Amino acid sequence: MATRLLFPLFLAAVALGAMPAQARTPKLSLIEQAQSCDGGHTCPYFPEVYKADYAFRKAFNVGLKKAGLKRQRWVPDGVASPLKPVEIDGKARLLSSVCEPHNCGHHYTILYDPVERSMTGVYMGSDAKGGLRTVYFGEPSIAEADLLFKN
């Protein structure tokens, strides 16, 4: 009788032991992947994270709204750089940019703080007179503004 009850537990233990290690390891979120990547092509890209991560998308959209900007329709499918980890002002951040397809004169560069779930950034594009329009959002520090402008 006891053998009959223990047999299913034995089978479950054998099956669990036979599973590959990656099947037992929890899958990292895109933000966690970005925090541990090397900054190259293996890192998640802005549109991928924007579509999949609610906190990231909300931080971006709220930052734009507070700065009086409207999110451009091309943002979810824009041409982007990978989110790469950087340290600025003693804090770990994720740096990325996204631009309008076939017109990278219109682009956003962002710094995302995964702990605070907040974002600072800059929008650069042409104004109504054909000049350059630069609008910062999320109240970046001087060091953040400098990094955003240079990227």
Secondary structure, DSSP 4 states (H G I P E B T S, - for coil): -HHHHHHHHHHHHHHHHHS-HHHHSPPPPHHHHHHHS-SSTTSPBHHHHHHH-HHHHHHHHHHHHHTT----TTGGG-EEPBPEEEEETTEEEEEEEEEETTEEEEEEEEEEETTTTEEEEEEEEE-TTSSEEEEEES---HHHHHHHHH-
